[in-house]
Amino acid sequence: MTEELVARAAHRAEMTERAAAEMARLGVDPAFIDRLVETFYSRIRAHEALGPVFEARLADRWPEHLSKMKSFWSSVAFKTGAYGGKPVQAHLGVEGTSPELFQQWLALFGETLNDLTENPEARAWFMATAERIARSLVLALFYNPALDDPERRADS
């Protein structure tokens, strides 16, 4: 058992080291993550469709949310395992959420990336990651397998 734990720890350290090297190559460091989160969520707050949804949920908790999002993106980018939240549960029951809002969220995220980095590889990495996250949240929050039933579709 001890050998297995040592091997897991070594593998984890290797993954974190590789991620840090990849992010450094892309010009991504903790300061970039901070700028990305701060800039993106200031734009969210000003967005006519997204702003009210976020404000209703986070009204007096913005500093905590920003801190959590910095931890989340750092954990994803640098593979630190530091983020331990439950994104699906956090988004369940959020008033006004819809699949279409996730598309607007992604578009605004892409605009923010375009403004913050000139590195196309960094933009592509963050966008691909954000798209996977959005897709998984939309599926978890809105997908109804019964709607994919061929017999139900034939009846409509």
C-alpha positions, 0 to 999 in steps of 0.5 A: 500500500505504501508503494502505491501511495508513493507512486500516486504522489510521484505521478501527481507531482509529475502531472503538476510539473508538466502542467506548470511547464505547459502554462509557462510556455503559454504565458499563463501564470497566477497573475494571468489567472487573477486578471482573467477572473477579475476582468471576466466577472466585471464584464459578467456583472455589466452584461445585460443578460448574464449580470442580473442572473449572477447578481441575484445569486451572488449579490453580497458574495462577489469577493468569495466567488472571485476567490473561488473562481481563481482557485478553480482556474488555477487548479484546472490550469496548473493541475494542483487539485486545490479546488474542491467545489461542486460546480453542478450543485452550485448551479442547480436552481439558479433563477434565470439560468438557461442553455442559451446563457451558457453560450453568452457566457462562452462568448464573453469569456472568449472576448475576455481572452482575446483582450488579455492574451495575444497567444493563440494557444493560450486562448485555445486552451482556455476556450476548449476548457471553458467549452467542456465545462459549459457543455458538462454543466448544460448536460447536468442541468438541462438534459432530459434523456427522455427527449432523445427517445426515438419513439417520443420524437416520432410522436411530436 
